[in-house]
Amino acid sequence: MELKPLFYLSIFLFSLGLYGVLSRRNALGILIALELIFNSANLNFGIFSLKWGNPAGVMTIIFGIALTAAEVVLGFAIVILLFRLKKTSNADEVNILKG
């Protein structure tokens, strides 16, 4: 199996996620873009696991998916709390977290 197309897909996902994080103002859009970046990393773990025949990469993918799910739950909880307090979900309009 040729691995170059999978690497190109991973690069595309990472680039799309990075563009989304840097260009979005909405906090939910930023979280979705972060998901793309994490999926790109998990895809790279899977590619290298396939290339070298090491099952540790699959375990890293499973751990990464669980970590990403926890991050999404906490991120959505913070966005919902900020929306209740400030009535906006734009990341640049929220200054409640400043100390």
Stockholm file with secondary structure:
# STOCKHOLM 1.0

chainA/1-99         MELKPLFYLSIFLFSLGLYGVLSRRNALGILIALELIFNSANLNFGIFSLKWGNPAGVMTIIFGIALTAAEVVLGFAIVILLFRLKKTSNADEVNILKG
#=GR chainA/1-99 SS CCCHHHHHHHHHHHHHHHHHHHHCCBHHHHHHHHHHHHHHHHHHHHHHHHHHTCTHHHHHHHHHHHHHHHHHHHHHHHHHHHHHHHSCCBGGGCCTTCC
#=GC SS_cons        CCCHHHHHHHHHHHHHHHHHHHHCCBHHHHHHHHHHHHHHHHHHHHHHHHHHTCTHHHHHHHHHHHHHHHHHHHHHHHHHHHHHHHSCCBGGGCCTTCC
//
